[in-house]
C-alpha cells in the first residue's frame, strides 16, 4: 500500500555522483550494471545479480530504484537469474518528459525482456510496482511464469487521500549527510535501505549535504495520474500477494515521535487503511484465477527489508510449488 511514508516523505529520486567529499564510493552489492536501450533514445538501468535458472525480475515501488533490492536480491540467485529494472524517470534510468502511464511502464519491461532475450519471467514487485505486474501479466501473458506482490496488490485509484495522513518531512539535521538521511528514512519505514539506494535517489552538494531528489519533474505525479483499476480477472499466472499488518506502529514505525496533530492523523488513518487493505486483498483473492495471499504478523510497508528472511521463505516456497522443477 502507498501510505504516509510514500506520500509525505516524497521519496526522493534521481541520480547521484558516487564522488562525495573527494572520495570514490564503491557499491558493495555483487551485481553488474548496464543500460538497456528501449527506443527513442531512452535507456533503463538494469542490475544483474547473476545466478542460473529462470529469470526473476525485481521492480521497485514509487520513488525507489532497483538498488533498493541490493541485499534482498542475492537471496534468490542460487535458484534464479536475478535482475532489477529502474523505471523511467528515476535514478540512473532516462528521464523523459512522457511515458509514465501504466501501459507504457509495462511495455518498458517487455522491451527490456526482449533486449536481454528473456522469454518467460517471474516478476516480484513492491508497492506501486504491483500495477506494473498486473498490466504486464494481462498485456503479455505468455511472458509471465509467476507474480509476487510485496504489499503491492492494491487498486490505487481508490487510495485514501494523502492529505489525511500524518505529514512527515525531513528536518535540517536529517539533510546534513547521506547517513543522516538514511537514519531519518530508517525511522520512517522501520528498516535501513541499502546505501546505494540512498545514493541513487538523492542529489548532494560537494560537502555531502542533501540538496534534493533528482526525479524528472512531475514524474511521480505522472505515474500516479496514469494508474488504472487493475484487471485482476485477466491475470492467468499464479500470483502471491504478501501484506504487512495494518496497525499503528507497522504503518508508522516512528509514531512515538509524532506531535499531537500527527498522532491524531495517524490514529484516524488506521481504520481507513485497514478497510482499504481488507477490500483489496479480498478483490485480489476473488479475481485472480490462481491467487494466494499471506498476511504477516509484523513488518512495515517495506516488508522485504523489515521481514527479509520471512518474505524470502514465502517467495521461495511459492515459486517451488508453481514453477516446473
VEXLUMZA-674368 format. One record per residue (C-alpha): residue number from 0; residue in three letters; x, y, z. Coordinates in Angstrom, 3 decimals, decimal comma. Layout:
BEGIN
- NUM;ALA;X;Y;Z
...
END
This chain:
BEGIN
- 0;UNK;0,000;0,000;0,000
- 1;UNK;1,157;3,539;-0,601
- 2;UNK;0,936;5,012;2,887
- 3;UNK;2,116;8,186;4,564
- 4;UNK;5,709;7,136;4,041
- 5;UNK;5,345;7,104;0,272
- 6;UNK;3,454;10,390;0,084
- 7;UNK;4,604;12,650;2,892
- 8;UNK;8,250;11,678;2,676
- 9;UNK;8,042;12,323;-1,081
- 10;UNK;10,508;9,530;-1,645
- 11;UNK;13,225;11,410;-3,459
- 12;UNK;14,502;10,048;-6,706
- 13;UNK;17,224;10,736;-9,224
- 14;UNK;20,931;10,417;-9,875
- 15;UNK;23,828;10,990;-7,535
- 16;UNK;27,518;11,135;-8,298
- 17;UNK;29,463;8,477;-6,418
- 18;UNK;32,163;11,026;-5,663
- 19;UNK;31,386;12,622;-2,315
- 20;UNK;33,785;14,816;-0,355
- 21;UNK;36,561;13,760;-2,707
- 22;UNK;36,202;10,049;-2,002
- 23;UNK;35,178;7,424;-4,515
- 24;UNK;32,468;5,117;-3,220
- 25;UNK;32,077;1,542;-4,485
- 26;UNK;28,760;-0,264;-4,404
- 27;UNK;29,315;-3,473;-2,397
- 28;UNK;26,379;-5,336;-3,923
- 29;UNK;27,544;-8,156;-6,238
- 30;UNK;25,686;-7,011;-9,319
- 31;UNK;26,690;-5,810;-12,727
- 32;UNK;25,074;-2,645;-14,037
- 33;UNK;24,057;-1,932;-17,593
- 34;UNK;21,808;0,411;-19,515
- 35;UNK;19,322;-1,172;-21,870
- 36;UNK;18,021;0,946;-24,738
- 37;UNK;14,271;0,714;-25,193
- 38;UNK;13,803;3,190;-28,057
- 39;UNK;13,534;6,924;-28,655
- 40;UNK;16,954;7,432;-27,129
- 41;UNK;15,767;6,151;-23,742
- 42;UNK;17,772;3,629;-21,698
- 43;UNK;16,848;1,961;-18,423
- 44;UNK;19,222;0,934;-15,666
- 45;UNK;19,340;-2,842;-15,221
- 46;UNK;21,088;-4,525;-12,314
- 47;UNK;22,104;-8,173;-12,682
- 48;UNK;22,884;-10,147;-9,532
- 49;UNK;23,694;-13,268;-11,540
- 50;UNK;22,557;-16,780;-10,847
- 51;UNK;21,307;-19,524;-13,107
- 52;UNK;17,788;-20,717;-13,628
- 53;UNK;14,555;-18,930;-14,513
- 54;UNK;14,834;-15,141;-14,758
- 55;UNK;13,403;-13,266;-11,777
- 56;UNK;12,935;-9,509;-12,190
- 57;UNK;12,609;-7,176;-9,210
- 58;UNK;10,597;-3,959;-9,600
- 59;UNK;10,786;-1,186;-7,009
- 60;UNK;7,994;0,917;-5,598
- 61;UNK;7,350;4,539;-6,491
- 62;UNK;10,346;6,655;-5,619
- 63;UNK;12,815;3,797;-5,366
- 64;UNK;15,292;2,288;-7,802
- 65;UNK;16,449;-1,279;-8,366
- 66;UNK;19,214;-0,636;-5,804
- 67;UNK;16,652;-0,917;-3,005
- 68;UNK;16,894;-4,693;-3,547
- 69;UNK;20,686;-4,873;-3,192
- 70;UNK;20,567;-7,167;-0,150
- 71;UNK;17,268;-8,895;-0,925
- 72;UNK;18,199;-9,945;-4,464
- 73;UNK;21,112;-12,170;-3,508
- 74;UNK;18,773;-14,393;-1,502
- 75;UNK;17,472;-15,826;-4,781
- 76;UNK;20,432;-16,150;-7,146
- 77;UNK;21,146;-19,740;-6,103
- 78;UNK;17,906;-20,723;-7,852
- 79;UNK;17,169;-17,863;-10,253
- 80;UNK;18,874;-15,409;-12,566
- 81;UNK;18,026;-12,234;-10,638
- 82;UNK;17,703;-8,807;-12,237
- 83;UNK;16,252;-5,441;-11,297
- 84;UNK;14,941;-2,646;-13,505
- 85;UNK;14,826;1,020;-12,534
- 86;UNK;11,730;2,523;-14,171
- 87;UNK;11,925;5,594;-16,402
- 88;UNK;12,157;8,919;-14,632
- 89;UNK;14,074;7,544;-11,653
- 90;UNK;17,672;7,030;-10,632
- 91;UNK;20,100;6,467;-13,468
- 92;UNK;17,410;5,493;-15,975
- 93;UNK;16,413;8,020;-18,617
- 94;UNK;14,148;10,869;-17,555
- 95;UNK;11,816;11,539;-20,497
- 96;UNK;9,030;14,090;-20,418
- 97;UNK;6,323;11,489;-21,032
- 98;UNK;5,528;7,790;-20,953
- 99;UNK;4,521;7,430;-17,302
- 100;UNK;1,150;5,758;-17,853
- 101;UNK;0,945;2,185;-16,630
- 102;UNK;0,695;0,696;-20,133
- 103;UNK;3,962;2,332;-21,196
- 104;UNK;5,713;1,301;-17,982
- 105;UNK;4,641;-2,301;-18,600
- 106;UNK;5,836;-2,062;-22,191
- 107;UNK;9,219;-0,850;-20,940
- 108;UNK;9,591;-4,119;-19,016
- 109;UNK;8,618;-6,094;-22,102
- 110;UNK;11,226;-4,317;-24,238
- 111;UNK;13,935;-4,954;-21,639
- 112;UNK;12,984;-8,643;-21,687
- 113;UNK;13,303;-8,609;-25,482
- 114;UNK;16,700;-6,914;-25,399
- 115;UNK;18,004;-9,392;-22,819
- 116;UNK;16,460;-12,419;-24,568
- 117;UNK;14,297;-13,297;-21,579
- 118;UNK;11,346;-15,435;-22,611
- 119;UNK;9,239;-16,114;-19,508
- 120;UNK;9,958;-14,282;-16,276
- 121;UNK;8,991;-14,190;-12,631
- 122;UNK;8,068;-10,634;-11,629
- 123;UNK;8,425;-9,533;-7,997
- 124;UNK;7,199;-6,014;-7,321
- 125;UNK;6,969;-3,737;-4,294
- 126;UNK;4,215;-1,207;-3,686
- 127;UNK;3,257;0,667;-6,868
- 128;UNK;5,136;-1,901;-8,963
- 129;UNK;2,111;-4,112;-8,380
- 130;UNK;0,296;-2,064;-11,007
- 131;UNK;3,101;-2,830;-13,457
- 132;UNK;2,945;-6,533;-12,574
- 133;UNK;-0,770;-6,728;-13,272
- 134;UNK;-0,613;-4,722;-16,501
- 135;UNK;2,353;-6,726;-17,760
- 136;UNK;0,677;-10,058;-16,953
- 137;UNK;-2,518;-9,014;-18,730
- 138;UNK;-0,809;-7,491;-21,781
- 139;UNK;1,971;-10,057;-22,211
- 140;UNK;0,555;-13,243;-20,651
- 141;UNK;2,948;-15,629;-22,404
- 142;UNK;5,947;-13,868;-20,858
- 143;UNK;4,944;-14,401;-17,221
- 144;UNK;5,560;-17,560;-15,227
- 145;UNK;4,620;-16,159;-11,784
- 146;UNK;3,897;-12,906;-9,953
- 147;UNK;4,752;-11,815;-6,407
- 148;UNK;3,213;-8,654;-4,928
- 149;UNK;5,074;-7,173;-1,933
- 150;UNK;2,414;-5,012;-0,278
- 151;UNK;1,593;-4,235;-3,886
- 152;UNK;-1,793;-5,815;-4,676
- 153;UNK;-3,975;-2,726;-4,337
- 154;UNK;-6,301;-0,697;-6,518
- 155;UNK;-4,564;2,658;-6,128
- 156;UNK;-7,346;4,533;-7,849
- 157;UNK;-9,225;4,102;-4,550
- 158;UNK;-6,285;5,079;-2,337
- 159;UNK;-7,231;7,170;0,725
- 160;UNK;-6,368;10,845;0,374
- 161;UNK;-2,761;11,625;1,267
- 162;UNK;-3,774;14,867;2,901
- 163;UNK;-5,480;12,951;5,700
- 164;UNK;-2,270;11,132;6,655
- 165;UNK;0,473;12,281;9,036
- 166;UNK;2,691;14,902;7,446
- 167;UNK;6,325;13,890;7,754
- 168;UNK;9,200;15,935;6,400
- 169;UNK;12,952;15,638;6,941
- 170;UNK;14,313;18,277;9,276
- 171;UNK;17,504;20,252;8,513
- 172;UNK;19,550;17,852;10,620
- 173;UNK;18,293;14,931;8,516
- 174;UNK;19,821;16,535;5,416
- 175;UNK;23,343;17,121;6,707
- 176;UNK;24,655;13,944;5,069
- 177;UNK;23,589;10,737;3,392
- 178;UNK;23,974;8,871;6,682
- 179;UNK;21,713;11,353;8,439
- 180;UNK;19,088;10,940;5,729
- 181;UNK;19,403;7,151;5,860
- 182;UNK;18,813;7,279;9,600
- 183;UNK;15,790;9,514;9,105
- 184;UNK;14,308;7,229;6,465
- 185;UNK;15,016;4,129;8,586
- 186;UNK;12,975;5,671;11,393
- 187;UNK;10,116;6,195;8,955
- 188;UNK;10,000;2,703;7,461
- 189;UNK;11,415;0,591;10,269
- 190;UNK;14,492;-0,631;8,357
- 191;UNK;17,586;0,705;6,637
- 192;UNK;17,694;0,779;2,864
- 193;UNK;20,964;-0,113;1,100
- 194;UNK;23,368;2,800;0,856
- 195;UNK;23,400;2,513;-2,920
- 196;UNK;19,675;3,232;-2,924
- 197;UNK;20,160;6,440;-0,961
- 198;UNK;22,955;7,491;-3,315
- 199;UNK;20,789;6,692;-6,341
- 200;UNK;17,844;8,754;-5,153
- 201;UNK;19,381;11,965;-3,854
- 202;UNK;21,428;14,886;-5,110
- 203;UNK;24,040;16,248;-2,706
- 204;UNK;26,464;19,141;-2,741
- 205;UNK;30,246;18,907;-2,682
- 206;UNK;30,252;18,580;1,095
- 207;UNK;27,814;15,696;1,092
- 208;UNK;24,758;17,683;2,236
- 209;UNK;21,466;16,510;0,734
- 210;UNK;20,046;19,117;-1,622
- 211;UNK;17,027;17,453;-3,174
- 212;UNK;15,700;14,477;-5,031
- 213;UNK;16,568;14,259;-8,683
- 214;UNK;13,491;12,827;-10,366
- 215;UNK;12,217;14,060;-13,690
- 216;UNK;9,981;16,982;-12,765
- 217;UNK;6,455;15,677;-12,361
- 218;UNK;7,376;12,013;-12,882
- 219;UNK;5,901;10,854;-9,602
- 220;UNK;2,662;12,732;-10,161
- 221;UNK;2,520;11,496;-13,755
- 222;UNK;2,883;7,858;-12,674
- 223;UNK;0,083;8,257;-10,139
- 224;UNK;-2,112;10,015;-12,691
- 225;UNK;-1,555;7,193;-15,178
- 226;UNK;-2,784;4,383;-12,956
- 227;UNK;-5,944;2,419;-13,615
- 228;UNK;-8,110;-0,227;-11,995
- 229;UNK;-6,117;-3,500;-12,003
- 230;UNK;-7,635;-6,078;-14,347
- 231;UNK;-7,092;-8,967;-11,947
- 232;UNK;-9,690;-11,128;-13,658
- 233;UNK;-7,444;-11,263;-16,742
- 234;UNK;-4,340;-12,451;-14,870
- 235;UNK;-3,632;-16,098;-15,648
- 236;UNK;-0,238;-16,554;-13,996
- 237;UNK;-0,030;-17,890;-10,438
- 238;UNK;0,227;-14,925;-8,082
- 239;UNK;1,202;-14,415;-4,456
- 240;UNK;0,334;-11,248;-2,517
- 241;UNK;2,050;-10,571;0,824
- 242;UNK;0,699;-7,869;3,126
- 243;UNK;2,041;-6,358;6,363
- 244;UNK;-0,248;-5,787;9,347
- 245;UNK;-2,291;-2,597;9,387
- 246;UNK;-1,513;-1,477;12,921
- 247;UNK;-0,370;1,912;14,110
- 248;UNK;3,321;1,088;14,625
- 249;UNK;3,528;-1,024;11,477
- 250;UNK;2,122;1,769;9,363
- 251;UNK;4,085;4,455;11,201
- 252;UNK;7,181;2,971;12,892
- 253;UNK;8,125;6,422;14,203
- 254;UNK;4,669;7,132;15,653
- 255;UNK;6,077;7,870;19,107
- 256;UNK;7,988;10,848;17,697
- 257;UNK;4,873;12,466;16,165
- 258;UNK;3,438;15,658;17,551
- 259;UNK;-0,147;15,625;18,824
- 260;UNK;-1,664;16,629;15,478
- 261;UNK;0,125;13,920;13,533
- 262;UNK;-0,659;11,279;16,155
- 263;UNK;-4,308;12,202;15,763
- 264;UNK;-3,999;11,949;11,983
- 265;UNK;-2,327;8,543;12,295
- 266;UNK;-4,977;7,270;14,707
- 267;UNK;-7,727;8,318;12,306
- 268;UNK;-5,934;6,802;9,305
- 269;UNK;-5,584;3,264;10,683
- 270;UNK;-9,232;2,151;10,320
- 271;UNK;-9,413;3,612;6,820
- 272;UNK;-6,186;1,930;5,740
- 273;UNK;-7,273;-1,355;7,315
- 274;UNK;-10,506;-1,278;5,319
- 275;UNK;-8,511;-0,375;2,218
- 276;UNK;-6,199;-3,383;2,632
- 277;UNK;-9,025;-5,780;3,507
- 278;UNK;-11,011;-4,697;0,460
- 279;UNK;-8,042;-5,028;-1,866
- 280;UNK;-6,924;-8,396;-0,506
- 281;UNK;-10,448;-9,738;-0,996
- 282;UNK;-10,570;-8,321;-4,531
- 283;UNK;-7,215;-9,897;-5,400
- 284;UNK;-8,200;-13,285;-3,978
- 285;UNK;-11,584;-13,222;-5,734
- 286;UNK;-10,492;-12,048;-9,182
- 287;UNK;-7,017;-13,510;-9,774
- 288;UNK;-7,506;-17,026;-11,082
- 289;UNK;-4,536;-18,567;-9,253
- 290;UNK;-4,182;-16,251;-6,265
- 291;UNK;-2,668;-16,759;-2,849
- 292;UNK;-2,364;-14,199;-0,080
- 293;UNK;-0,302;-14,092;3,098
- 294;UNK;-0,782;-11,581;5,904
- 295;UNK;2,292;-11,086;8,039
- 296;UNK;2,174;-10,573;11,780
- 297;UNK;4,921;-7,950;11,770
- 298;UNK;6,757;-5,566;9,462
- 299;UNK;6,092;-2,318;7,651
- 300;UNK;5,308;-1,366;4,074
- 301;UNK;8,906;-2,306;3,156
- 302;UNK;8,338;-5,941;4,110
- 303;UNK;11,262;-7,181;2,022
- 304;UNK;13,530;-5,161;4,342
- 305;UNK;11,750;-5,432;7,696
- 306;UNK;10,912;-9,132;7,277
- 307;UNK;13,543;-10,226;4,781
- 308;UNK;14,021;-13,845;5,882
- 309;UNK;10,287;-14,481;6,247
- 310;UNK;9,419;-12,927;2,894
- 311;UNK;12,258;-14,736;1,124
- 312;UNK;10,998;-18,035;2,536
- 313;UNK;7,422;-17,355;1,426
- 314;UNK;8,511;-16,446;-2,096
- 315;UNK;10,843;-19,422;-2,463
- 316;UNK;8,173;-21,843;-1,234
- 317;UNK;5,571;-20,347;-3,567
- 318;UNK;7,822;-20,471;-6,619
- 319;UNK;8,911;-24,036;-5,819
- 320;UNK;5,249;-25,037;-5,979
- 321;UNK;4,188;-23,193;-9,123
- 322;UNK;7,245;-23,400;-11,390
- 323;UNK;8,380;-26,522;-13,240
- 324;UNK;11,138;-28,321;-11,365
END
